[in-house]
């Protein structure tokens, strides 16, 4: 019987050692995690905020990704149409001025 109790005690001792090793491993992982968090926090505190130009570039890139090619094509078409109307308006104004000048000259 003493052999059985010795064997049981030996198994319990092995289990306790295993548990201690597991706990020690967890403690090391926890300490490493805390160290990493502290390092990240200090890096965030010492890092300069991004420049406005960098933020503008990011916003422009994001906008370009959002806007589809069809929307760009429609916008260009609308701008071209507006430009044509502007040219016609300027031409009409010039012709009215020219016609008014001719009338004033008695022509």
C-alpha positions as CSV (number, residue, x, y, z in Angstrom):
1,X,0.0,0.0,0.0
2,X,2.8,2.4,0.7
3,X,3.8,1.9,-3.0
4,X,0.3,3.1,-4.1
5,X,0.4,6.2,-1.9
6,X,3.9,7.0,-3.0
7,X,2.7,6.7,-6.7
8,X,-0.4,9.0,-6.0
9,X,1.8,11.5,-4.2
10,X,4.2,11.5,-7.1
11,X,1.4,12.1,-9.6
12,X,0.0,14.9,-7.5
13,X,3.5,16.4,-7.3
14,X,3.9,16.2,-11.0
15,X,0.5,17.9,-11.5
16,X,1.4,20.7,-9.1
17,X,4.7,21.2,-10.9
18,X,2.8,21.3,-14.2
19,X,0.3,23.8,-12.8
20,X,3.2,26.0,-11.5
21,X,4.9,25.9,-14.9
22,X,1.7,26.9,-16.6
23,X,1.2,29.8,-14.1
24,X,4.8,30.9,-14.6
25,X,4.3,30.9,-18.3
26,X,1.1,33.0,-18.0
27,X,2.9,35.5,-15.7
28,X,5.7,35.9,-18.3
29,X,3.1,36.4,-21.1
30,X,1.2,38.9,-18.9
31,X,4.4,40.8,-18.2
32,X,5.3,40.9,-21.9
33,X,1.8,42.1,-22.8
34,X,2.0,44.9,-20.2
35,X,5.4,45.9,-21.5
36,X,4.2,46.0,-25.1
37,X,1.1,48.1,-24.1
38,X,3.4,50.6,-22.3
39,X,5.7,50.8,-25.3
40,X,2.8,51.4,-27.7
41,X,1.3,54.0,-25.4
42,X,4.7,55.8,-25.2
43,X,5.0,55.6,-29.0
44,X,1.6,57.1,-29.5
45,X,2.4,60.0,-27.1
46,X,5.7,60.8,-28.8
47,X,4.4,60.5,-32.4
48,X,3.6,63.7,-34.2
49,X,0.1,64.0,-35.5
50,X,-0.1,63.7,-39.3
51,X,0.4,66.8,-41.4
52,X,-2.5,68.4,-43.1
53,X,-1.1,67.6,-46.5
54,X,-1.0,63.9,-45.6
55,X,-4.6,64.1,-44.4
56,X,-5.6,65.9,-47.6
57,X,-4.0,63.1,-49.6
58,X,-5.8,60.5,-47.7
59,X,-9.1,62.3,-48.1
60,X,-8.5,62.8,-51.9
61,X,-7.6,59.1,-52.3
62,X,-10.7,58.0,-50.4
63,X,-12.8,60.4,-52.5
64,X,-11.4,59.0,-55.7
65,X,-12.2,55.5,-54.6
66,X,-15.8,56.4,-53.8
67,X,-16.5,58.3,-57.0
68,X,-17.2,56.0,-59.9
69,X,-16.1,56.6,-63.5
70,X,-19.7,57.2,-64.5
71,X,-20.1,60.0,-62.1
72,X,-16.9,61.6,-63.4
73,X,-18.1,61.3,-66.9
74,X,-21.4,62.9,-66.1
75,X,-19.7,65.8,-64.3
76,X,-17.4,66.4,-67.3
77,X,-20.4,66.4,-69.6
78,X,-22.2,68.9,-67.5
79,X,-19.1,71.2,-67.3
80,X,-18.7,71.0,-71.1
81,X,-22.3,71.9,-71.6
82,X,-22.0,74.8,-69.2
83,X,-18.9,76.0,-71.0
84,X,-20.7,75.8,-74.4
85,X,-23.5,78.0,-73.0
86,X,-21.0,80.4,-71.6
87,X,-19.3,80.8,-75.0
88,X,-22.7,81.2,-76.7
89,X,-23.6,83.9,-74.2
90,X,-20.4,85.8,-74.7
91,X,-20.8,85.5,-78.5
92,X,-24.4,86.8,-78.2
93,X,-23.3,89.7,-76.0
94,X,-20.5,90.6,-78.4
95,X,-22.9,90.6,-81.3
96,X,-25.4,92.8,-79.5
97,X,-22.6,95.3,-78.6
98,X,-21.4,95.3,-82.2
99,X,-25.0,95.8,-83.5
100,X,-25.6,98.6,-81.0
101,X,-22.3,100.3,-82.0
102,X,-23.4,100.1,-85.7
103,X,-26.8,101.6,-84.9
104,X,-25.1,104.5,-82.9
105,X,-22.8,105.2,-85.8
106,X,-25.9,105.6,-88.0
107,X,-25.1,102.7,-90.1
